[in-house]
Amino acid sequence: MTIAEQRSHAVELLNKIDDDFFAAVYTMLETYTRLKEDPIIGYEADGTAVRSSVALEQFEEDLSKPEEFVSLEDFKEQLNARSAA
């Protein structure tokens, strides 16, 4: 059976199942499509999921402030200064 035939048959099957099972299937489909549209790309230290859209917003905000960036050389100097203190 091709994917197109399966999709067509799935519609027929969905029309035959009871409302409780349909609600469960519908929730699974909604969750799956939402996750595919905005996948989890990592986790915060507290376990909170980080979605790609949130990370993208944060990256864009961070990149809009180049004055806050530190070169690798400057970072090494700061690190050495802290260890010497």
Contacts in CASP RR format, 6 or more apart in sequence:
PFRMAT RR
TARGET T0000
AUTHOR 0000-0000-0000
METHOD contacts of the structure
MODEL  1
MTIAEQRSHAVELLNKIDDDFFAAVYTMLETYTRLKEDPIIGYEADGTAV
RSSVALEQFEEDLSKPEEFVSLEDFKEQLNARSAA
1 9 0 8 1.000
14 22 0 8 1.000
14 25 0 8 1.000
17 25 0 8 1.000
38 51 0 8 1.000
38 52 0 8 1.000
38 53 0 8 1.000
39 51 0 8 1.000
39 52 0 8 1.000
40 49 0 8 1.000
40 50 0 8 1.000
40 51 0 8 1.000
40 52 0 8 1.000
41 50 0 8 1.000
41 51 0 8 1.000
41 52 0 8 1.000
41 55 0 8 1.000
42 49 0 8 1.000
42 50 0 8 1.000
42 55 0 8 1.000
43 49 0 8 1.000
43 50 0 8 1.000
44 50 0 8 1.000
62 68 0 8 1.000
70 78 0 8 1.000
END
